[in-house]
Amino acid sequence: MSATEWKKQRDSFLAAKENERNVARQRAALQILCGVDLNAIAMQDEESRAHMCRRLKRLIERERLKGAKGHWSYDLNRHIGLKQTLDSLRSPQPEMASVSGGDGIK
């Protein structure tokens, strides 16, 4: 195996692991704060997804206010996870299908 092939495989592996971390962060934040599974949201109709987007916006704003006030319960990872979940819900359907696929790789 040449060095360039090895580097490409390494970069691909690291990108996949980063994506898995992001999906795990989204799932954890959503499950803890909303009690909802990311796969369940992916299967909902547009109206339900729009309602969840509004709910996520409120939760993100609450997290932002906690961070601004220096509250002890503020968690940056939770904040990031909620934001990434909101972004994935707003994105076109094909990306959301990859999140709900179970493997977490886009």
C-alpha positions as CSV (number, residue, x, y, z in Angstrom):
1,M,0.0,0.0,0.0
2,S,1.4,3.3,-1.0
3,A,1.6,6.3,1.3
4,T,-1.0,8.3,-0.6
5,E,-3.5,5.4,-0.4
6,W,-2.8,5.0,3.3
7,K,-3.3,8.8,3.8
8,K,-6.6,8.8,1.9
9,Q,-7.9,5.8,3.9
10,R,-6.8,7.4,7.1
11,D,-8.5,10.7,6.2
12,S,-11.7,8.9,5.2
13,F,-11.7,6.9,8.5
14,L,-11.1,10.1,10.6
15,A,-13.9,11.9,8.7
16,A,-16.3,9.0,9.3
17,K,-15.4,8.9,13.0
18,E,-16.0,12.7,13.3
19,N,-19.4,12.3,11.6
20,E,-20.3,9.5,14.0
21,R,-19.4,11.7,17.0
22,N,-21.6,14.5,15.6
23,V,-24.5,12.2,15.1
24,A,-24.0,10.7,18.6
25,R,-23.9,14.3,20.1
26,Q,-27.2,15.1,18.2
27,R,-28.9,11.9,19.4
28,A,-27.8,12.4,23.0
29,A,-28.9,16.0,23.2
30,L,-32.2,15.3,21.6
31,Q,-32.9,12.3,23.8
32,I,-31.9,14.0,27.0
33,L,-33.7,17.4,26.4
34,C,-36.7,16.3,24.3
35,G,-37.1,12.7,25.0
36,V,-37.3,12.1,21.3
37,D,-35.3,9.7,19.1
38,L,-33.7,11.2,16.0
39,N,-34.9,8.3,13.9
40,A,-38.5,9.0,14.9
41,I,-38.1,12.6,13.8
42,A,-36.7,11.6,10.4
43,M,-39.8,9.5,9.7
44,Q,-42.3,12.2,10.6
45,D,-44.2,14.4,8.2
46,E,-43.3,18.0,7.4
47,E,-45.7,19.6,10.0
48,S,-44.3,17.5,12.8
49,R,-40.7,18.2,11.8
50,A,-41.5,22.0,11.7
51,H,-42.9,21.7,15.2
52,M,-39.7,19.9,16.3
53,C,-37.6,22.7,14.7
54,R,-39.5,25.3,16.7
55,R,-39.0,23.3,19.9
56,L,-35.3,22.9,19.1
57,K,-35.0,26.7,18.5
58,R,-36.5,27.3,22.0
59,L,-34.1,24.8,23.6
60,I,-31.1,26.3,21.8
61,E,-32.1,29.8,23.0
62,R,-32.4,28.5,26.6
63,E,-28.9,26.9,26.3
64,R,-27.5,30.1,24.9
65,L,-28.9,32.1,27.8
66,K,-27.5,29.6,30.3
67,G,-24.1,30.0,28.7
68,A,-24.3,33.7,28.7
69,K,-25.1,33.8,32.4
70,G,-22.4,31.3,33.2
71,H,-24.9,28.9,34.7
72,W,-23.3,25.7,36.2
73,S,-25.6,23.4,34.1
74,Y,-24.6,24.8,30.7
75,D,-23.0,22.2,28.4
76,L,-21.4,23.3,25.2
77,N,-21.6,19.8,23.7
78,R,-25.3,19.8,24.4
79,H,-25.6,23.2,22.7
80,I,-23.7,22.0,19.7
81,G,-25.7,18.8,19.5
82,L,-29.0,20.7,19.5
83,K,-27.7,23.1,16.8
84,Q,-26.5,20.3,14.6
85,T,-29.8,18.5,15.0
86,L,-31.7,21.6,14.0
87,D,-29.5,22.1,11.0
88,S,-30.0,18.5,9.9
89,L,-33.8,18.8,10.3
90,R,-33.7,22.0,8.2
91,S,-31.6,20.4,5.4
92,P,-33.1,18.6,2.5
93,Q,-34.5,15.1,3.0
94,P,-31.5,13.0,1.6
95,E,-29.2,14.1,4.3
96,M,-31.7,13.3,7.0
97,A,-32.1,9.8,5.5
98,S,-28.4,9.2,6.0
99,V,-28.7,10.2,9.7
100,S,-31.6,7.9,10.2
101,G,-29.8,5.0,8.5
102,G,-28.3,3.8,11.7
103,D,-24.7,3.8,10.7
104,G,-24.3,7.6,11.1
105,I,-22.1,7.9,8.0
106,K,-23.2,10.6,5.5
